[in-house]
Each structure stands twice: as structure tokens, then as C-alpha cells.
Amino acid sequence: MSQESLLSELNDRSREVFRRVVESYLETGDPVGSRTLTRSMSEQLSAATIRNVMQDLEFMGLLDSPHTSAGRLPSHLGLRLFVDGMMEVDSVDPGDQAVMDRTLGNDDSDTNVMLDRVSTALSTITRGASLVLMPKHEAPIRHIEFVSLAPDRALVVLVFADGHVENRIFIPPEGQTPSSMREAGNFLNAMAEGKTLAELRRHMASQLAERRRELDILAAELVQSGLALWDGESFDPRLIVRGRANLLDSEAADLDRIRVLFDDLERKRDIVEFLELAEQGDGVRIFIGSENKLFSLSGSALVVSPYMNADRKIVGAVGVIGPTRLNYGRIVPIVDYTAQLVGRVLSGRKG
């Protein structure tokens, strides 16, 4: 049944009961009983009447009862219905806005440092774990060089046309020599001129097999190793995670799930999927519980919003992970505001 159909099934009384159960759960995290609701309803109702309404809502899949004698909690379906169809989202809290304005007020030219500050501030404001996906480096490549550090260690250096430099240490194929490293670098530089890293990756994939005879065996292995390195996360956007301890504070009863979530975040798993979620549309998106497997989110919620560069192209995202009983009404506007602010700063726009 669609959300519109579910909402149409609710009369004024059942809608109010449902809303008060959800709001109480978001505030306290505890099941809500019928006797509690008798004190807060707009019309005077008996506990028995409210129990009947709650049973109907449970039959519709909007409420769960954790124990036979306990009160009710909203199900994931119920939370989704509330967030999409009934929640009132206020404008961004002035205090939250002031904190974020100060955080981005320092005119720091280093994007990494600026976004790290944003992530820290967002986790402090929301009391959740914040995620900031940094933009990919889109400038054309000027030069690539392989440098031997030890028999089992090498450095690949990428110099971009805008002066940005990326260095990565990796394990080279066995038997590499300074000569094979120079040859591999020359081969890549001939293909890299004027291309971004993403364009070079695509070009290398098609050209390496055709032009492999131009290289000796060692240099070809090194180019192949470089291709594998770039296909991994080493040069992909960097995910900044702050405030993991907040998850432990809020979800102490489910430490096993939180440990899995920590493990995923630590290893930057599904980093590309995180960006793709944000790229599917402008504005804030909310994922509740098992709706989405990203970062082992079952039992948690993710609020995420993309940010854009000066060309209005989505280049990254900011988000907050927390328990399903997040204060959505407060967190949605601050995530949205932060994404817009980051976009303005990166684009050099004011105001």
C-alpha cells in the first residue's frame, strides 16, 4: 500500500495517536502506552479506546509492540510515513546556523582542512556521526612519476595542471628497476596529457591491451599495477567521519551492530554508493533502517544532502548517521544548510 493510501486510511483520531506515539519515541526512545496518551490527546479518550486505535495502527504495519504488555513503537514503515507525510521541518536553528557559519567563516584555501572542520562541527551539533564526502580532483593531469623507495615499496606521484599533487605508496610488481619505472611513467604521461584522472582510467583500460607490446614486461606490470591502484579507493573521494562515539552513546544496547558500522566506516566501504545516493536528486534524502544497506544501516538512519561546485555539478555530500529516533526536524535543516554553505564556499560565492 502506498503512503498516500496509508495516510488516507487514518482518521483524525488515529492520525493523532500515531503522531503522538512517533513524537514521544523520537524524544525518549521508549515505547508509548495508552495511559500515557490519555494525558496528551486533544480530545478526552479512555485508555481502552486508545489501545484499540493502536492495535489498528499495528495491524497496518505502522506500529510495533516490543513486548506483549508494553506500549508501542513506530515501525520503520511508520517512521517513513511520518517523515515523508507528517513531519514538520522547521527552518535551521539559529544557534546551529551560527556554529556552522563560524566554522566556514575562516577563509581557508585548503579544502581538506575546511571539510574536516565541517564534519567535526556537524557531529557536535547533531550528536550523531557525521559524514563528509570530499570532491574528486577534476583538474587535468600534468605529470605522472613512479619512484622506487625500497625493493617492495614504490611511490606514484600525480601532478595536476592546477598545481595539486597526489602521492601514494604501493607495493610494486616484483623485480622493478629504475628503467622500467621511467618507461611506465613515460607511457602514462603520453596518454595522460589533458585528461582528468577519471578520463585517464577509462583510456588506460582500453589502451593497455592494444599497446602492451610497446612496453617491456616489467613496465607493463607496473602500469597494470597503477591501473589497479586507481580503480581502488586510493584516488577516490575521501570520506571524513567524525563523532563515532556519539553512536555508542545513543545505541549502547546494540553494540554488535555498531561495531559492524564502525568497521564499514573505517574501511570506507561503499564510498562510491554514498555519493551516488546524493547524486540521485537535489536536497536532503533520509534513509531509515533496513531501507538501505549502506554502512550496515539496519537499525540506524542516514540524513544526507549533496553539495555542488560553481558549475552546479554535484561533487560531494554531507550527512549524519544516528539511531532511527533522530531529531529529524532539527537535523534535516542543518544538513541541508551545511551542504548549501559548503557549495557556496567551494564555488567562491558569498551570502
Secondary structure, DSSP 8 states (H G I E B T S, - for coil): --HHHHHHH--HHHHHHHHHHHHHHHHH-S-B-HHHHHTT-SS---HHHHHHHHHHHHHTTSEE-SSTTS-BEE-HHHHHHHHHHT-------HHHHHHHHHHHHS--S-HHHHHHHHHHHHHHHHSSEEEEE-----S-EEEEEEEEEETTEEEEEEEETTS-EEEEEE---TT--HHHHHHHHHHHHHHHTT--HHHHHHHHHHHHHHHGGGS-HHHHHHHHHHHHHHHTTTTS--EEEE-HHHHHHH-GGGHHHHHHHHHHHHTTTTHHHHHHHHHTSSS-EEEEGGG--GGG-TTEEEEEEEEE-TTS-EEEEEEEEEETT--HHHHHHHHHHHHHHHHHHHHT---
